[in-house]
Amino acid sequence: MSLNQSTLHSDTNACATTQRRLQGMAHLIGNTPLLAIDFTFKGTERTIFAKCEQMNLTGSIKDRMVYHILKTAYASGQLHAGDTIVEVSSGNTGISCAAIGAAMGHPVVIFMPDWMSAERVQLIASYGAQVVTVSREQGGFMACLRMSEEYAATHPNVFLPRQFENMANVEEHIVGTAPEIWQQLQAQGLTPDAFVAAVGTGGTVMGVGKYLRSKLPHIRIHPVEPMESQVLSNPALVGHHRIEGISEEFVPAIIDLEFLDAPIAISDGDAILAAQALTSQLGLAVGISSGCNFLAAVLAQDELSPDAVVVTVFPDDNKKYLSTDLLRTEPAKLGYVQPEIRLLGIRSCSAAAMPSEQPQFAEV
C-alpha cells in the first residue's frame, strides 16, 4: 500500500468512525417531553407549557446546539477527528462540549468565568476536559472570549464553536426544538400564542421564534433577561445576577432585537423561588433559568389572556446549582410574581408517537 493509499484508508476509517459516533449520539438528544403546568394566578386557573430540556444527554438544552454545531462542522470540513474543541461557556455549553467531545474523541478546553457554580467546573472536568477559569479582574466573560481566540491562534488543529455567533445554533432550534413544540401542541389541538425564553446565546428564542413565526406571523416571541442585568433593553445596564447562563455582559451577535417582541425582565430572587417551587411541589428538578422562564411565561400570558397558549423551555436540571442560592432560603420581596402563584400539577402533552427521522450526515 502506497503512502497516499495509506493516508486515504486512514481518512476513510476516521470518517466512518465519526459517522458511527454521531449516529450513536443522535437519539440521546432532543424529542423531549412537553409539559402542561397547571396553576392559579390572580384568582384564575391557568396553564403554561414547558419543554423539559433537562431530559437531554447532559441535562440541558445546550446538548442540542453543541451536537448540531459539531455535526455541521464535520460536514463542512471545519472540524476533523482529533481536533481540539475550544469554547467559552458559563456552564451548560461547556458541559455539553465536554461530554459530546469526549464521545467523539476530541480534547476539549473550556474558558469560563470563575463565579459560576463549582458543580459546573467539576462536571466539565469529569468528562476529561480542561477548564480555564477567568476572574472579573482579568476581564470576565469578555476576557474568556479573547483568550479562546488567542488559544486557537497559538495552537494547531483547534475548532471554535463560537456559540454566540454561529448560526448553526439558531438552525438547530429551527429544525429540532421548534418542530417538536409545534407537533406536540398540535397533537393536543392547540396552537401557541406566545413563546418566551431567557437569552444566553439567543439561539433558542431566535430559532424557535423563526419557526413559529413561519407558521403564525403574529405570534409573540419574547426574550427574557434578569431584572438586575437588563442588557437586551440597554447594553450599558450590565449588572451582577444569580441566573447563571443568561445575560453574559453583551448582546449576542445572533440576536435580532427587531425580530423579537419586548424583553421580559425577571428578578433573580423571584426566579429562585419559582425554581424551588417547581422542584419541591411538582417534582421538576430544574435550574434557576427554568424558574425565570416560567415566570416570564406567566407575565406574557397575563398580557394576552388567562387562556392564552404560552410556551417556554426549562433549559436544565438543578444538579448544577446545589452549592448556589437555589438550595438556600430565599426571601420573597414586594413585586415578586411567584408568591402570587399556586402550583396545581403537571400533565404530559407529548404526542403519542413523535416522528423520529433518521439522522442524515453529509460526507465527513
C-alpha positions as CSV (number, residue, x, y, z in Angstrom):
1,M,0.0,0.0,0.0
2,S,1.4,3.4,-1.0
3,L,1.7,6.3,1.4
4,N,-1.2,8.1,-0.4
5,Q,-3.3,4.9,-0.2
6,S,-2.5,4.5,3.4
7,T,-3.5,8.1,4.2
8,L,-6.7,7.7,2.2
9,H,-7.5,4.5,4.1
10,S,-6.9,6.2,7.4
11,D,-9.1,9.2,6.5
12,T,-11.9,6.9,5.3
13,N,-11.7,4.9,8.6
14,A,-11.8,8.1,10.6
15,C,-14.8,9.4,8.6
16,A,-16.7,6.1,9.2
17,T,-15.9,6.2,12.9
18,T,-17.1,9.8,13.1
19,Q,-20.4,8.9,11.4
20,R,-21.0,5.9,13.7
21,R,-20.4,8.0,16.7
22,L,-22.7,10.8,15.5
23,Q,-25.4,8.4,14.8
24,G,-24.9,6.8,18.2
25,M,-25.5,10.2,19.9
26,A,-28.5,11.2,17.8
27,H,-31.2,9.5,19.8
28,L,-29.8,10.8,23.2
29,I,-30.6,14.4,22.3
30,G,-33.9,16.0,21.5
31,N,-37.5,14.7,21.4
32,T,-38.0,15.9,25.0
33,P,-41.4,16.0,26.7
34,L,-43.7,19.0,26.7
35,L,-45.4,19.5,30.0
36,A,-48.6,21.5,30.9
37,I,-48.0,23.3,34.2
38,D,-51.4,24.0,35.8
39,F,-51.6,26.8,38.4
40,T,-53.6,29.7,39.7
41,F,-52.7,33.3,39.3
42,K,-54.8,36.4,40.1
43,G,-57.7,34.1,41.1
44,T,-57.9,32.2,37.8
45,E,-56.7,28.7,36.8
46,R,-54.2,28.8,34.0
47,T,-51.7,26.6,32.1
48,I,-48.2,27.2,30.8
49,F,-46.5,24.8,28.5
50,A,-42.8,24.0,29.0
51,K,-40.3,21.8,27.1
52,C,-38.3,19.7,29.6
53,E,-34.8,20.1,28.3
54,Q,-33.3,18.6,31.4
55,M,-34.1,15.3,29.7
56,N,-31.2,15.7,27.2
57,L,-27.9,13.8,27.5
58,T,-26.2,16.0,30.0
59,G,-29.3,17.6,31.4
60,S,-29.6,20.8,29.4
61,I,-30.8,22.3,26.2
62,K,-27.3,23.0,25.1
63,D,-26.8,19.4,24.0
64,R,-29.0,20.2,21.0
65,M,-26.9,23.2,19.9
66,V,-23.5,21.6,20.5
67,Y,-24.4,18.4,18.7
68,H,-25.7,20.4,15.7
69,I,-22.7,22.7,15.6
70,L,-20.3,19.8,15.6
71,K,-22.3,17.8,13.1
72,T,-22.4,20.8,10.8
73,A,-18.6,21.5,11.2
74,Y,-17.8,17.9,10.4
75,A,-19.9,18.1,7.2
76,S,-18.3,21.4,6.1
77,G,-14.7,20.2,6.8
78,Q,-14.1,22.8,9.6
79,L,-13.8,20.0,12.2
80,H,-11.7,16.9,11.9
81,A,-11.1,13.8,14.0
82,G,-8.7,14.6,16.9
83,D,-9.1,18.4,16.7
84,T,-9.3,20.3,20.0
85,I,-12.6,21.9,20.7
86,V,-12.3,25.2,22.5
87,E,-15.3,27.1,23.7
88,V,-16.4,29.9,26.1
89,S,-19.2,29.0,28.5
90,S,-20.9,29.9,31.7
91,G,-21.5,26.2,32.2
92,N,-24.1,24.2,30.2
93,T,-22.5,24.6,26.8
94,G,-19.1,23.7,28.4
95,I,-20.6,20.6,29.9
96,S,-22.2,19.6,26.5
97,C,-18.9,20.3,24.6
98,A,-17.0,18.2,27.1
99,A,-19.5,15.3,27.0
100,I,-20.1,15.2,23.3
101,G,-16.5,16.0,22.6
102,A,-15.4,13.0,24.7
103,A,-17.9,10.7,22.9
104,M,-16.4,11.9,19.6
105,G,-12.8,11.5,20.7
106,H,-11.9,15.2,20.9
107,P,-9.8,17.0,23.5
108,V,-11.9,19.9,24.9
109,V,-10.8,23.2,26.6
110,I,-13.4,25.5,28.2
111,F,-12.8,29.1,29.2
112,M,-15.2,30.0,31.9
113,P,-15.9,32.9,34.4
114,D,-14.8,31.9,37.9
115,W,-18.0,32.9,39.6
116,M,-20.1,30.1,38.2
117,S,-21.1,27.2,40.5
118,A,-18.4,24.7,41.5
119,E,-20.6,21.9,40.1
120,R,-20.2,23.2,36.6
121,V,-16.5,23.2,36.7
122,Q,-16.5,19.7,38.3
123,L,-18.9,18.3,35.7
124,I,-16.8,19.6,32.8
125,A,-13.7,18.2,34.3
126,S,-15.4,14.8,34.9
127,Y,-15.6,14.4,31.1
128,G,-11.9,14.9,30.8
129,A,-12.0,18.4,29.6
130,Q,-9.7,21.2,30.7
131,V,-11.3,24.2,32.4
132,V,-9.6,27.6,32.4
133,T,-11.4,30.0,34.9
134,V,-11.2,33.7,34.4
135,S,-11.9,36.3,37.1
136,R,-13.7,39.6,36.9
137,E,-10.3,41.3,37.5
138,Q,-8.9,39.5,34.4
139,G,-11.8,40.8,32.3
140,G,-14.7,38.3,33.0
141,F,-16.7,36.9,30.1
142,M,-15.2,39.2,27.5
143,A,-11.7,38.1,28.5
144,C,-12.8,34.4,28.1
145,L,-13.8,35.2,24.5
146,R,-10.5,36.9,23.8
147,M,-8.5,34.0,25.4
148,S,-10.3,31.4,23.4
149,E,-9.4,33.2,20.2
150,E,-5.8,33.6,21.3
151,Y,-5.6,29.9,22.2
152,A,-6.8,29.0,18.6
153,A,-4.2,31.3,17.1
154,T,-1.4,29.7,19.0
155,H,-2.3,26.0,18.9
156,P,-2.7,23.7,15.9
157,N,-5.9,21.9,15.0
158,V,-8.4,23.9,17.1
159,F,-12.1,24.2,16.4
160,L,-14.0,27.1,17.9
161,P,-17.8,26.5,18.0
162,R,-18.3,30.3,18.7
163,Q,-21.8,29.6,20.1
164,F,-22.7,33.3,20.4
165,E,-22.3,34.0,16.7
166,N,-22.6,30.6,15.0
167,M,-25.9,30.5,13.0
168,A,-25.9,26.7,13.4
169,N,-27.0,27.4,16.9
170,V,-30.2,29.1,15.6
171,E,-30.6,26.5,12.9
172,E,-30.8,23.6,15.5
173,H,-33.8,25.1,17.1
174,I,-35.5,25.7,13.7
175,V,-35.1,22.1,12.7
176,G,-35.3,20.5,16.1
177,T,-36.8,22.2,19.1
178,A,-39.5,24.2,17.4
179,P,-41.0,21.5,15.2
180,E,-41.2,19.3,18.3
181,I,-43.1,22.0,20.2
182,W,-45.4,22.6,17.2
183,Q,-46.2,18.9,16.8
184,Q,-46.7,18.3,20.5
185,L,-49.2,21.2,20.7
186,Q,-50.9,20.2,17.5
187,A,-51.5,16.7,19.0
188,Q,-53.5,18.5,21.7
189,G,-55.4,20.6,19.2
190,L,-53.5,23.7,20.3
191,T,-51.5,26.5,18.6
192,P,-49.2,28.8,20.5
193,D,-50.0,32.5,21.2
194,A,-46.5,33.3,22.5
195,F,-43.1,31.8,23.1
196,V,-40.6,33.1,25.7
197,A,-37.1,32.1,26.5
198,A,-34.2,33.6,28.5
199,V,-31.3,34.7,26.4
200,G,-27.8,33.2,26.9
201,T,-26.7,32.9,23.3
202,G,-30.1,33.7,22.0
203,G,-30.2,30.6,19.8
204,T,-33.3,29.2,21.4
205,V,-35.5,32.3,21.2
206,M,-34.4,33.1,17.7
207,G,-34.6,29.6,16.3
208,V,-37.9,28.7,17.9
209,G,-39.2,32.2,17.1
210,K,-38.4,32.0,13.4
211,Y,-40.1,28.6,13.0
212,L,-43.2,29.6,14.9
213,R,-43.4,32.9,13.1
214,S,-43.3,31.0,9.8
215,K,-46.5,29.2,11.0
216,L,-48.1,32.1,12.8
217,P,-46.9,35.5,11.7
218,H,-48.4,37.4,14.7
219,I,-47.2,35.1,17.5
220,R,-45.4,36.9,20.2
221,I,-41.7,36.0,20.7
222,H,-40.3,37.4,24.0
223,P,-36.6,37.3,25.1
224,V,-36.1,37.1,28.8
225,E,-33.4,38.7,30.9
226,P,-32.6,39.3,34.6
227,M,-34.1,42.4,36.3
228,E,-30.6,43.0,37.7
229,S,-28.8,43.0,34.3
230,Q,-31.1,44.2,31.5
231,V,-28.5,44.0,28.7
232,L,-31.1,43.5,26.0
233,S,-33.0,46.6,27.0
234,N,-29.8,48.6,27.4
235,P,-26.3,47.2,26.8
236,A,-25.0,49.7,29.3
237,L,-27.0,48.1,32.1
238,V,-24.7,45.2,32.8
239,G,-25.1,44.0,36.4
240,H,-24.5,41.1,38.7
241,H,-27.3,38.5,39.0
242,R,-27.8,34.9,40.0
243,I,-29.4,33.4,37.0
244,E,-26.4,31.5,35.6
245,G,-26.2,31.0,31.9
246,I,-28.1,34.2,30.7
247,S,-27.2,37.9,30.2
248,E,-23.5,37.5,29.6
249,E,-22.4,41.1,29.6
250,F,-23.3,41.7,25.9
251,V,-26.0,41.2,23.3
252,P,-25.0,38.1,21.3
253,A,-24.5,38.5,17.6
254,I,-27.2,36.0,16.6
255,I,-29.9,38.1,18.5
256,D,-32.1,40.3,16.2
257,L,-33.9,42.5,18.7
258,E,-36.0,44.0,15.8
259,F,-37.4,40.5,15.1
260,L,-38.3,39.9,18.8
261,D,-41.0,41.4,21.0
262,A,-40.2,43.4,24.1
263,P,-37.9,41.7,26.6
264,I,-39.4,40.5,29.8
265,A,-37.3,41.1,33.0
266,I,-37.4,38.7,36.0
267,S,-35.7,39.3,39.3
268,D,-33.2,36.6,40.2
269,G,-34.7,36.1,43.6
270,D,-38.1,35.6,42.0
271,A,-36.6,33.0,39.6
272,I,-35.0,31.2,42.5
273,L,-38.4,31.0,44.3
274,A,-40.1,29.7,41.2
275,A,-37.4,27.0,40.6
276,Q,-37.7,25.9,44.2
277,A,-41.5,25.6,43.9
278,L,-41.3,23.7,40.7
279,T,-38.9,21.2,42.3
280,S,-40.5,20.9,45.8
281,Q,-44.1,21.0,44.7
282,L,-44.2,19.3,41.3
283,G,-41.0,17.2,41.4
284,L,-39.4,19.0,38.4
285,A,-35.7,19.2,39.3
286,V,-35.0,22.4,37.3
287,G,-32.4,25.2,37.5
288,I,-32.9,28.9,38.2
289,S,-33.3,29.8,34.5
290,S,-36.3,27.5,34.3
291,G,-37.9,29.4,37.2
292,C,-37.1,32.6,35.3
293,N,-38.7,31.3,32.1
294,F,-41.8,30.1,33.9
295,L,-42.4,33.5,35.5
296,A,-41.8,35.3,32.2
297,A,-44.3,32.9,30.5
298,V,-46.9,33.8,33.2
299,L,-46.4,37.5,32.6
300,A,-46.6,37.1,28.9
301,Q,-49.8,35.1,29.3
302,D,-51.2,37.8,31.7
303,E,-50.8,40.4,28.9
304,L,-52.8,38.3,26.5
305,S,-55.5,36.4,28.4
306,P,-55.7,33.7,31.1
307,D,-56.3,31.0,28.5
308,A,-53.6,32.1,26.0
309,V,-51.3,29.2,25.0
310,V,-47.8,30.3,26.1
311,V,-44.8,28.1,25.7
312,T,-41.3,28.2,27.2
313,V,-38.4,25.9,27.9
314,F,-37.0,24.5,31.1
315,P,-33.3,24.7,30.0
316,D,-31.6,22.5,32.6
317,D,-31.7,20.4,35.8
318,N,-30.9,21.5,39.3
319,K,-27.7,19.4,39.7
320,K,-25.5,22.3,38.6
321,Y,-26.9,24.6,41.3
322,L,-26.5,22.6,44.5
323,S,-23.9,25.0,46.0
324,T,-25.9,28.1,45.0
325,D,-28.8,30.1,46.4
326,L,-31.2,27.7,44.8
327,L,-30.8,25.5,47.9
328,R,-30.9,28.3,50.4
329,T,-33.9,30.2,51.8
330,E,-34.8,33.0,49.5
331,P,-36.9,35.9,50.9
332,A,-40.0,37.0,48.9
333,K,-39.9,40.7,48.1
334,L,-42.6,43.2,47.1
335,G,-43.4,42.9,43.4
336,Y,-42.3,39.3,43.0
337,V,-44.6,37.1,40.9
338,Q,-44.0,33.7,42.4
339,P,-45.7,34.4,45.7
340,E,-49.0,35.1,43.8
341,I,-48.8,31.7,42.1
342,R,-50.2,28.4,43.4
343,L,-49.0,25.4,41.5
344,L,-51.7,22.7,40.9
345,G,-50.0,19.9,38.9
346,I,-48.3,18.8,35.7
347,R,-49.6,16.9,32.7
348,S,-47.7,15.4,29.7
349,C,-48.7,16.9,26.4
350,S,-46.3,15.0,24.2
351,A,-47.6,13.4,21.1
352,A,-48.3,9.7,21.3
353,A,-45.7,8.9,18.7
354,M,-43.4,11.7,17.7
355,P,-42.0,11.1,14.2
356,S,-38.3,10.2,14.5
357,E,-36.3,11.0,11.4
358,Q,-33.1,9.1,10.8
359,P,-30.2,11.5,11.0
360,Q,-28.7,12.4,7.7
361,F,-25.0,13.1,7.5
362,A,-23.0,14.7,4.7
363,E,-19.7,13.1,4.0
364,V,-17.2,14.0,6.7
